[in-house]
Amino acid sequence: MGKGDLIDKGLAIGAGFDWISPLLGFAGDLMNGPSHGFLVPYDSCPMSGKEIARLLRERGVKTWGMMIVSGTLMFSVQLKKARWAQHILEQRGVPIENPIAGNAKQPKQPRKARGAASPFRVFDIFD
């Protein structure tokens, strides 16, 4: 085994250990607050990662931490926009391995302020 073969083998091993992408993804999570990470099977996806990022960005959803691990495209979005992102992706036929379950977070109806007077009662202060 020559010196060049040893260097090539070392580079091949080192290339398999990508520590920068997960570190950048973690930094993105810290900077953007609570997030949801989407997992998309890369081989059966009709769009590239770049196309997905552009599609979501054009509709007001920021993505970060985009990486491919073992044939799965991974990326994060803000938790408050995750349902919207999933809806956009599903409309485009993008398969999602970890969809957000059900409608657990329905928008809440605005509550009436406590002690607010009814607009139909003039003398609420005497009640």
Secondary structure, 3 states (H helix, E strand, C coil): CCHHHHHHHHHHHHHCCCCHHHHHHHHHHHHHCCEEEEEEEHHHCCCCHHHHHHHHHHCCCCEEEEEEECCEEEEEEEHHHHHHHHHHHHHCCCCCCCCCCCCCCCCCCCCCCCCCCCCCCCCHHHC
